[in-house]
Every structure is written in structure tokens, then in C-alpha cells.
Amino acid sequence: MAEALIAVDRLRRDFDVSASWLNRVLEGKPRQIVHAVADVSFAIPKGETFSLVGESGCGKSTVARLMVGLHEPSAGSISFAGESVTTARDRARNRSLQRRMQMIFQDPYASLNPRWRVGAIVAEPIRVQRLMSDPAAIRARVAELLALVGLGARDADRFPHEFSGGQRQRVSIARALAANPEFLVCDEPTSALDVSVQAQILNLMKRLQREFGLTYLFISHDLAVVRHISDRVGVMYLGRLVEIQPARTLFAAPAHPYTRMLLDAIPDLGMSGRPRTPVGGEVPSPLAPPSGCPFHPRCPSATDRCRVETPAARPIAGGGSVACHAVEEGRLASWKADVA
């Protein structure tokens, strides 16, 4: 694998959701800690798209916010271009790195100021980062950015509510590109859009990646979207990464039982007749995660070892890794995709 542009090592984030001290004393309740992200490690080489997938609540968006500094990790480290950006102090010391990391949010309407015109929204990173000071030059740059994402210069005078959902997401992408970033965190950027508009936004993102050498962390629960855009895929369950594989390998021959269940949930349009294992049970509460492997209460291959010992991520053939005792012990039967 090429040298990593950004890397996270044993990242953890806990949230204290306890009642107030007085209520805990009066009601005799203990502290409640949500273990949102636990021991997550991965690296993304320059120019690659690394996707995180998993059920809602598995910690994907928390990882995204940790990487751009919206949350600080409880433990672990984040490095960008070899420089630590783990804490607010690190980021203050490396301000030049901040503009090189931008984020595209899930809901384009909620992430755009409804009282600002689009021109002011797109120009804000330019002014905050002091990339330009001349008003005419800023207006020209805004027009250039809007054209880059398929909008017109006149759109700079309109408000966000005057655009469709797909157009608003294009505005969000233009704003993210305004600071000339190298790394974009995309937190479910197409989930609020219909299928045809999703395809347009994904094709736009792939074109921009080719033109500017951008690196993406792509968050999604839509496996079809992930398959289309990703170079590598990480599968998360209950705050942990259970499998990382190149996208083609993961969709053709997933290793972890949870990944297999996710792919088995996709409708079998080819009518292949292959036996499929539906995802059963409910995701355990992150307030009280199960001992051992977090997936063992739902796993058909779980043994006593799975219930008491947390599996470590181990390398597998093809350049990936998986955290599963059943894979390590060779207890899983082969899995074949419905469509080659």
C-alpha cells in the first residue's frame, strides 16, 4: 500500500451520558458511558477512497467527526501527512493542515446557512483561511468553484432554499473545495438524495478526485454506493472495525460473518438460489457492549472463545484484515457472490 496521507491508530471515543451528580446520588444510578468508537485503526493513501459501512449507530459518523476535529478522541492518535492532529492543541499548532481537511455533511440543507446567499457560503472558507482578500478575486473564485460542480455564476446570488437537494449538495461540495483541501470526509453525502441524483453526485466526486488528486473517507450504509466509489472498505460493528478489504475482494468474498450477513441482506436479483443467512437479532447497546467479540450474540458461528475473548485484527490474503476467531480457526465455509 502507498504511503498514508492520513492514519488513525487505536482510536477510541466515549461519551458520558450520565444523569447529573445529584440525580445519580438520589436515584442510586451509576455513570453511563457510551462506547461509540473502540480501538479503530486504518490508513488512507493519497488519492484513495476508503469507505466505512455498517448499521446505524455503529460509530461511522463519530469516526468522521473525530478525524476533522469536531470531537476529540478519548484515546488513540490521528496523523495527517505525518503530523499529529489528535487534539485541539495539535490542530492549533498545525493550522496549515486544517484547511487541507474538509467535510461534506449528510443533510445539505441543514449544513448551509439559510440566511446567507450561496456566494457568501462558498466564499467563507476563502476568507476564514485568508486565501484571498480582494473582493473581485473572491467573486471570481466562487464563480469558478460553482462551475466546477455544475452550477452557474448567477447561482451565487440565490439562497439555499431556492435549490433542489442535489444542487444544495453541489454547493456543499463547492464550499468544501474552496480551501483547496487534499482530504475530504464525506458523511453519507448521498443518503438524502434520490437515486438519479445520487449517481450524479457520485460521478461528480469521482471526477473531482481524478482532477485534483483528492483523498476521501466515505461514510455510508448503502452498499451499492460504496461498491461504486470505493477502493477499500472497512466494516464497522458496535464501534469496532471487524474487516478491511479492497472493495472488489470484499464484495466477492467477504471474510467476517457480519459482512456476509450485510451482503446477504441485498436482494438477490439474479435468482442464484444460493443459501442466504439473514441478519438476526438486534444490535447490542453501546452502553453495555457484550464481552468478547461484540458480534457473538448474533453470530451463527460463535463459540465459547468468542464470548470471552475479543478478537484482534489479523491480516488475510488479498491485503485485508479481519477480526474474527472463526476466520482465524478456519471454521467458516467459503462464501461466493451471487454475481461475479
Secondary structure, DSSP 8 states (H G I E B T S, - for coil): ---EEEEEEEEEEEEE----HHHHHHHT----EEEEEEEEEEEEETT-EEEEE-STTSSHHHHHHHHHTSS--SEEEEEETTEE-SSHHHHHHTHHHHTTEEEE-S-TTTTS-TTS-HHHHHHHHHHHTTS---HHHHHHHHHHHHHHTT--GGGGGS-GGGS-HHHHHHHHHHHHHTT--SEEEEESTTTTS-HHHHHHHHHHHHHHHHHHT-EEEEE-S-HHHHHHH-SEEEEEETTEEEEEEEHHHHHHS--SHHHHHHHHTS--TT----------S----TTS--SSSTTGGG-TT--HHHHHS----EEETTTEEE--HHHHHT-S-----S--
